[in-house]
Every structure is written in C-alpha cells, then in structure tokens.
Amino acid sequence: MLFTSQRMKKYLLILVTIIPLCACLTSDRVIKKSNFSIKQVSFSALKNWDQDQHLLALKAFVNSCKSFSLMYDYQEIGGKIAKIQIADLKEICDIATIIKDMDEKYAKIFFENWFVPFQVSDNDNKSQGLFTGYFEINLSGSRVKTGRYKYPIYSRPKDLGKDLYYSRKDIDNGAISGENLELLYVDDPVELFLLHIQGSGSVTLRDDKIVKIGYNGSNNMPYTSISKYFINNKIFSADEISATTITNWLSENQQQANAVMHLNESYIFFKLLDSDKIKGALGAPLTPERSLAIDKSIIPLGLPIYIDTKVTRADSSKETYRRLMVAQDTGSAIKGAIRGDIFFGASQRARDLASNTKNYGKYYILLPANIISKIK
C-alpha cells in the first residue's frame, strides 16, 4: 500500500510546507439525513484542539489503516454519514504511516491537511449525547471446571443466527451446557457479568498465564441496563448509580444477584485472541484513551473523532475531557448518532473512569478531505 518514492516525496513536501488541502472547503455546510445531521466546521471550533497530543491519535489511526489494508479497494467502511471506500483512504494511510515516526507538529498538520471536521447532531438537532467508558477487565480463571472455577465463558454457538437465541437466564440455567462451547471457567459471576458488558478482556489462569478474549457475537436479545432496577426500587438514586455501586451491591447480595443480572437478557459469546492486545470491531488493537466505540450503523469505523465531554473519577469529581480519538469499536449498548464509549485501558485508573463516567458531550467526525465533494 506504499507510494513510489517520487509520489511520497511530493506528498511529504505538501505537508512540510503546510499547504492546507482543505482550507477552501471550510464552511457552515449542513448535511441532513433521516436520523442525524452533520455540520462542517473549522478546526478552530474544536476546543483544546491545539493542546491535544495528536501523535498518539495518529498512531491509533495507523492501526485502522492496517485493518483497511486487508480490505479490497471498493469495499465501503460503513456508516450512514458518508460513502467511503478503502480506495479513498490509501493515500491518507500512506502519509499517516510515514508521519507517525515524526514529531507532534507534523501529526497535527497531517490531520488538518487531510481531514475536514463535521459536528454531529441527532434528528432533533441536538448536538449533545451520552459518553461512557469501558476497560479491559481481568478475571481469574481455569481451562477446566473445578469447585472454584465453575462459571463458563462460552464460545459462539454454531446455530447462532440473526434470530433471538436463548436468554441470559436460559444460558445461566444450562441451556447450552452440553454443546462443548466452554472456552474457560472463572470464579466470579459478577465479574463475568461485567465482562459481558465490556465485550472483551483477559483471564489469568492458574499457571499465571494471561489469555485475551474478544467479542464473538451475542444472543440477539436487547441489552437492558440493570441500573433502572436499582433506581426504581430506590436502592440507589440516579446520582449514586454507577458501575462501581452496582458491582459492589451484586457482590454483597449474591442471593438476589442472579435475578437482577437476568434482567439484562443480552448474552455475549467470546473467542480466544492470538494477540497480546485487545482488538475492537474493526480488528485493530485498541489504544487506551484514543479508541472509541460508536454506533457503526451511523459512524464509519476507523475514522478520527474529536470528543468534547467530561469523565468522572472514583471520588465522583469530574474533569473536562477533550481529545482526538479513533472510532475502532462498537457495542450492543452503543446506539445513536451521538454516543461514545471510551476505551480507558487495563489499569486501575481505567477501571475507575470506566465504572463512573456517564456524562453528556459532543463530537466531531473528521472526514477525508478528498471525499467531501461527494457527500450528499
């Protein structure tokens, strides 16, 4: 996917001399679709843009490019916002691959020269949406069932199609236990439930070996947040509810925990990964605090997105969170034109932020400058 050296020098010269490729395209152009709209803006509209670490985002984008390189030229990358084919991204990805080894200044120039920002709004012309977080959860497990390790992580059933499958309650009660689908066994049903919500994670086995597992389909049942149960039953107020408070309650009330977890009928199946890094729906490794899960029916996977929201710490304090990320994952609970789930990584900080962040914000999708004239 590399240019000839002559062509590469030409494009690098464009970057180094800072000739903006898309300055003439900047306007207030609005494109309306059936359930969302996008408004073209300038990079100056992105608060804190100049202070961001663009090189980190560029390296995450290069991971998208590696996934793009495995696709054929006329394959579309999805999303209703724009029809973008792999061929439209080849030159951009070649430049990105070179720039990632340069310094911060050229990473910023790269995004400003090769992309155009558009603010996303929903069908009610609202530009605010919900932002949450997820992390790489680590469970303690075994390859064989024991008295301690008795809760199975299942692989994808062969008869899993688009129709509704067994519910979470059915599966927990043994509906597929005789089909040899058990990948691993873990010792904590609440942590296993969290794994289903995260969609990927790792398991530390009894010999201290760590294996990575990733999303491999669902039972096609709708995802239901169990937080409504706690609010409706006045166990927690809306201000108190978080993944941390829910997890603690489930662990401390084991007799009631299963019934509450079964309120979410959605069930996730997994596969063992041959990488030491968690991969998202695009097939690219996820970069902590630079990879974002979005609704792929609207937002194309693999493109840069600048988010403007807040994150919540373990002590409930909030901080402004503005940075350039890359849409590299999706999830059953991530639905809507403005809906982001931030991948925070595998640290304790990651778990704290992912467990407590549930804030509103906005985002801007960066579309390739060479396809702007085609958007209708």
N, C-alpha and C positions, 0 to 999 in steps of 0.2 A: 504494500500500500504506500510505498515511498515514492516521492518525486524523483526525477533525474536531478543531478546536482545543479544544472543550469536553472531549472524551474525553481528549485528550492532557494537558490541564491536570490532569485527575483522576489519571491515572497518574503524572505527574511529582510531584504532591502526595504520593502514596503513597511514592515514592522519597525525596523530600526529608525527609519526616517520619520516615523509617526505620521504617515498619511492616513487619516481616518477613512476607512472604506465605507462607513455607513452614516457619516455626518449629514449627507444630503437627504437621508431618509427620515431624519428625526422630525416628528410632527405629533399632532394630537389625534391621529387616525384611530378610529374606533371600529372594531370588527365584532358584530353581534352574531351569536349562534343561538341555538334553541334554548340552552340552559346555562349559558355563560357569555361573557364578552371580554375582549382584551383591548386595552388602550395603549397605543405606542407612546413611550415617554423617552426622555433623555437620561443618561446615566447620572446626571446631577440630581434627578428626582429620587435616587436611591440613597437614603440616609446612611451615612457612615461608609459609603462605598469606597472613598479614598483611603480609609483607615483599615480596610479589611486585608487579610492575608491571602491574596489572590493565587499565590503559587500553590498553596495547599488545595484550593479548589481546582486548579489546573491539573494537578496530579490525580485528583479523583476523576476529573473529566477524561483524562487519558485512559483510565480503567474502562470508561464507557467505550472509548474508541477501540480498545482491544476486543470488546464484545461485538462492536459494529463490524470489525474486520472479518468476523466469522459468518457474516450475513451476505447475501447476494446484493448486487448494486441497486436493483429496483425494488427491494423489499422496503416497505414503509415501517417506521419505528412506532407507529400507533399514536393514539390520542386524537381527539376531535379538533384540537386547536389549529393544527396545520398538517397538510400532507407533506411529510418529509421523508425522502428516500435516502438510503445509505449512500448513494452516489453524491447527494448534496453535501455530505459530511466528510468526504475523502480528503479534500484539500485542507479543511479545517483541522482534521485529526492529524494530518502530516505535520502541519505547523505546530500543533499542540505538543506533539512528540518531541520536537526539537526545543521548543520554548521551556519545557518542564525542567531542562538542565541549565536554564539561565536564571537570572535573579528576579526578584519580586517585581521590579519595574516593568519588565517585559511581559510578565504574566498579566498584569493589569492592562497593558497596551493590547495584548492579544484579545482579551475579552471585549474591549472597547472597539477594536477594529473589525472583529469577525462576527459580532452578535449585536442584536438590537433588543433592548428591554421593552416588555409589554406588561402592564399591570393587569392582573386577572380579577374579574368581578363575577358574581353569580348572576342568575337570571333576574334577581330583584335589584340589580345594580349595586349590590353591597360588595365592598372590597375587603371585608373582614371575614376570616374563617378560623376554624379551630386548629391549634397546633398542640400536639402531644409528643411523647418521646418513647423510644424503645431501646433496649440494650441487649448485649449478649449475655444471657443468663447461663450460669454453670450449675449443673446438677451432679449429684453423687450417684453413680450407677454401677451396673454389672451386666455382663453379657448373658448371664444365666439367672434364672429366678431363684431367689433364696427367701428365707424368712424375713430378712430386712428389705431386700430389693425385690419388690413384688408388684410394682406399678409399671405396666408396659408402655414403651414408646412404640407406636405401630408404624410400619411402612405402608405404602399406598396399596389398597386392595385392587386386585385385577379387575373386578367388576364395578369399579368406581367410575361413574359417568357424569352426565350433567343433571341427572335426576337426583331427587333427595335421597340420601343414604340413611343409615342408622343414626339416631340422635346421640348426643354425648352420654345421656343416661343409659341408652341401649348398649353402647360400646363399653362403658364402665361396668355394666352388669354382665358382660361376657358375650355379646352378640357376635364378635368375630374372633373370639379367643382360640377357636380350633382351626384357624386358617394359616398358621405359621407365619404371621405377619410381625411378630415381636422382634424389633431391632435390638432393643436394650431394655433393662429394667432399672427403675430408680426407686429411691426410698422415701420420697416426699410427694404426696398427691397435690399439695398446694403449689409447690414449685413446678410440678408438671403442668398444672393448670396455667401458671404464668408462662411456661414455655410455649403453650398453645397460643397465648396472646402475643408473645414476642415473635413467633413464627420461625425462629432459628436459635441456636445456642450451642453449648458444648456440654459434654458429660465427662467427668473424671472417674475413671474406672478404678477397681480395687487395686490394680497394679500401678496406679498413679498415671497411667496413660490417659491423655485427653483426646477425645474424638469430637469432631464437629458434626453437627446435624443441621439440615436445612429443610425448608418447606417443600412438601411434595404432594400438595393437594388437600382439599377439605371435603367434608361430607355434604357440602352444598346447602347446609342448613344456615339460616340467617344468624349473624353474630348479634348477640344481645349483651349489653353491658350490665353486669350484676350490680353496678353502683345504684341503680334505681331501687333495687330491693332494700338496700340499707337506708336510703333516703325515705322511701315510702313507709318503712317500718320504724322510722325515727331512731335508728341505731346510730347514724351519723347525719349531721346536717350537710347541706350542699357545700359549705365552706370547709368542712372537716374531711370530706371524702377524698381519697387518693388511693393509688395502688398500694402504698405502704399501710394505710389504715385498714384496707380490705384484706391484705395478706396477713396482717397480724391477727385480725378477727378470725379469719378462716383457720389459722393455725391454733388459735386458742379455743375454738368451738368446733372441734372435729366431728361431733355427733351431728351437727347441723350443716357442716361444710359441704358435704356431697350434694345435699338437696339444693343448696344455694348455687353451687357451681353448675349443677344440671340445668339451671335457668338459662344458661347460655348453651343452646343446643349445638352450636358450631363446634366441630371437632377437626383438628389438624393432623395430617399424616406427614411423616418425615422420611428423609433418606440420609445415609452417611455421606459426608463430603470428603473428597480427596485433597482438600486444601486445608492449610492451617488458618485460613481466614474465612469468615462468614461471607457468603455471597447473597446478593439480592435478586429480585425477579429478573433483572437484566442479565444476570450471570456474571456480573462484575463484583469483585471484592468490595465490601462496604468500608468506607473511611469514616472513623469516628468524628462526629460533628461536622461532616462535609457531605454525607449521604442522606438523602431524604426519601421517605416513602410517600407516594402520591396516588391519586386515582388515575390509573393508567388508561382508563376509557376517555379521559379528558386531556391529561398532560402526557406528552410523549416521554417515554423512558429514555434516560441517557443525557438529557439536556441540562444546562445550568439553570438554577433558580435562585434568585436573591430573596431571602426571607427577612421580614421585619416583625418581630414578635417579642415575647418575654419567656424566660424559663424560671422555674420555681425550684429553690433549693430544699434540702431536707428540713430546714428550720422555717419553711413556708415563706421566706423572703423571696422577692422576685428581682430579676435583673433583665435589662434590655438585651435582646439577642438579635443582632443583625449580621448576616454573613452570606456569602455566596456558597450555595450547596449544589449538589447534582442529583437529579431525580433518578434513583437507581433501584428503587424497591416499591412494593405495593403491599396491600393487606386487606383482609376482608372487612375491617372496620374503617378503612380509609376511603371514604366516598364523598364526592362533591368537588366543585370547581376550585374552592379554596380550602384545602385540607392537607395538612402536612404532618408527618410523623418523623421526628428527628432521630437518627441513629446516633446514640451517645457513646457506644463502645462497650468495653467489658470491665471497667474499673468500678470501684465503689461510688465515685462521683457519677459515673454513667448510670448506675442503678438508682441513685438518689434523684438525679434530674429526671430520668425517665419515669420514675414512680410518682413524681409530684407535679410534673409540668402538664398543665391543661389550660392554656391561655389562648386568647384571640390575637390575630395578627393578619398581615397581608403578605403577598409575594408577587414577584415579577419574574416572568419566564423570559430567558434570553434565547431568542430565535436566531438561527443563522441568517446573516445579512443577505446571503445570496438567494434566499427563498422568499424574502419579504414581499416582493412584487407579485408573487403567485398567490398570496393569501387573500381569500375572499370571504 
